[in-house]
Amino acid sequence: MPLGFLLERRSVVARQLTEPGPDEAQIVELVRAAIRVPDHKALAPWRFLVFGGEARADIGREIATVHARKHQEACKPRHLDQERNRFLRAPVVIAVISSPVESETVPVSEQLLSAGAACQNLLHGARALGFAAQWVTEWIAYDRDVHRLMGLDDHETVAGFIHIGSAVEAPKERPRVTPEEKMRYWKP
């Protein structure tokens, strides 16, 4: 793979994703790529929850209910619409669930990093298949009631929601820091 693939990496915001999205076989390939991440002791401390088709609207209605219950006095109809449509912004959304495994030698923080690497591999895999993607968290990634809706166990968290589809338009480049700004060679 040429390094340019990484040097040109760019997210496409979820609201600028449209059909077509990956089909079932492509989703399996994306997850196959996602599990090829560094994984100390082969613990597989992650799992994947795919939202496609009507399931996106179904989870959106449930999320809107949670939001309304938690923000009764400040909740406006437009907020509920936003929550209902949250997963409809892209044809496919893959939740990467950090699912740490009890280990005497591999700390939970390292297992969480492995889940983050799985998110990154999904982004690269989507691009390799000709799709665009965005890694999103937002409040739902941290809300225990939403976690319960998605069937997460108490020890699990959401590393990210990877929105995948076709870009409405090419993403614009944004300013980036330079290697010189962030890199130093260590000297004793």
N, C-alpha and C positions, 0 to 999 in steps of 0.2 A: 504494500500500500504506500503510495507516495505521501511524503510528509505534508504536502499541500492540502491533503484531505483534512488534516487536523488544523493547519494554519488558517484555513478558510471557514472553519466551523462557525456556525451562526444559528441561534435559535430563531424560530418564526413564532411570534406570539400566537397563542391558542386561538384567539378570535379571528386570525387570518389563515386558519386551516380549513380545508373543505374536502369534499369527496374528490377522488377516491382515497380511501384509507387502505391499510393493509388488510388482506383477506386472512382467513384462518390459517392457511399454510404459512403465510408470511409472518403472522403473529408468533407461530411456533418457532420459526427461524429467528425472530427477534429475541425471544426468550432464550433460545439456544445460545445466541451471542451474549446475552446478558449474564448467563451463568458461567461464562468463561473468564470471570474476574479473579483477581487474587483472593484467595480464600484459605487462610492459614488453618491447617489441620483438616481441610475439606469438611467444614461444619455446615456449609450451605445455609448461612444465617439470614436468608431472605426467601421470600416467595412473591408471587405475582398474581394480581387480581385484575382481570381484563373486563373493561366496560365497553361494550359495542352495541349497536342496534338500539332496541327499546330499553335495554338495561341502563343506558345513559339517562334517559328521561325518568326511569323509575328511581334511580338513586338521587337524582335531582329533586324530585318531589319529597323524598325522605329528608334530604339535607335542608330543604326549605322549611320543613316542619320543625327540625331541630333549631334552625336559626330563629324562627318565629317564637318558639318557646323561650329561648334564651334572651331575646331582645324585644319583648312584647311592647314596651313603651316607645321604643325607637324604630320599630320595624315598619317600613313603608312598603307599599305594593311593588315598587321598582326593586327593592332589596330582595323580595321573595322571588320576583322574576329572575333576577341575577342568579340566585341560588338554584332555582329550578333548571335553569339553562346552563349551569356551570359545566356539566360534562357533555353538553351538546355543542360545545365550541369546536370540537374535533371529532372526526369519524370514529376514532378509537382512543381510549384512555387506558393506560396500564398503570395500576398502582403498584409501586415497589414497596413491599412490606419488609421492614427490618424485623427479623425474627431471631434474636440472639439465642444461642445454644449454651447451656451450662458447660463451662470449660475451666479447668484449672490453669491452663496455659494461654488461652486467647481471651483478652479482655473484651468486654462488650463494646468499647469504643472502636476497637479494631474490626469487630464484626459489623458495626454501623458503617464504617468506611467501606467495607466490602459491598454493602447494600448501595451506598452512594456510587461506587464503581459500576454496579449493575445498572443504575440509572444512566450513567454516562454511556455505557455500552449500548443501551437501548437507543439513545440519541444518535450515536454513530451508526448503529445498525439500520435505523430508519433512513438516514441519509444514504447509506450504501444501497438501500433498496429503491431509492429515488423519491422518498417521502421527506417531509419536513416535520420538525418536532419541537416541543418545548417542555422543559422540566419545570413543574409548578408545585408549590406547596400550598400556600394560603392557609387560612384558619382551619380548614377541614383536615389538614395533615396533622394537627395537634389536638383536635377535639375528641375526647374519649367517647362521647355519645355517637359521633360519626364513626369512630373506630368500631363501636359495637354494631352499628348498622352494616358495616362491611365485614363483620365476623372476625375481627382481630381479637387475639387473646390479650390478656392484661399486660404481658411482657413485651408486646409488639408495638411498633410505631410505624408511621408512614415516612419512608425516605423521600418519596416524591411521586407525583402523578405525571406520567409522561404522555402528553397529548400528541397524537400522530395523525397526519393527514397530508394533503397536498397544499402547497403554499398558494395563496391567492395572488401574491406577488413576491418577487425575490426580496429577501431581507436586506435591509440597509446596514452597512457597516457602521460600527460605533467606535468612538475613541477607546483605545486600549492602552494600558501601561506598557512600557517597554521592558525587555529583559534587564536592561541596565538599571532600571528603577527598582527592580525586585530581586535581583540576583547579586550575590557576593561570593567570592571564593574564600573559604575559611583559611585563616593563617594563625599559627600558634602565637 
